[in-house]
Amino acid sequence: MYNRWGEKVFETTDQSVGWDGYFRDRAVDPDVFVYYLDATCLGGATYFEKGNITVLR
C-alpha cells in the first residue's frame, strides 16, 4: 500500500496479516492510500487488482 507520494506504507505476503493504519509506529493521518494486489494461485492462475482505501479518523 502506498501513500499519495508513492511511499510504501504496508506490504505483506501473508493473507492473514492486515494493515492496522500505522506507519513508522504512528497512526496515519486521514488520507487516501492506493493498493496493488498481485497474486499467483495454486495451479498457476494469476490475479491482479488495484484500488484505494480511505482512512477516516
N, C-alpha and C positions, 0 to 999 in steps of 0.2 A: 504494500500500500504506500502511496506517495502523497506528499502534501503539494500545495499549489506551486512550489518552487522546484519540484522534481526530486525532493529529498526523500529517500526511503524511510518510512516510519515504522513499518512492520513487514515481516516475512516469516513464513513457516512452510515446512514440508509435511507437517503432521496435521491431518484434518481434524483432530480433536482439540487443537490449540487455536483459540480465537484471540483477537485483539482486544485489549482492555481499555483502550482510549488513552494510554500513556505513551509518552515518547521521552527518552532520556530521564526517566524517573519523575516526570511531571505530567499532569493531566493536560491534554492538548486543549487549546482554545477552540471555541465553536468555529467550524470551518468545513469545507468540502474536501474529501480525500478520494483519490482515484485508486481503483484496484484492478489488477490483471490476474486472471486465473488461467493457468496453463497446466493441463493435466494429461497424463498418459495412463490409460486404464489397462487392467489385465487384459490380455488379448491384443494389445497394441493400438486400440482406438484412442484418438486424441480429442481433446476438448479445450476450447479457448473461449473465455468470456471476459469482458471488461465492463466497468461501471463506476459508480461513485457512491460514497457513503457520507451523509451529512451528520456532523456531530453538533448536537444542541446541548447546552448546559443551563 
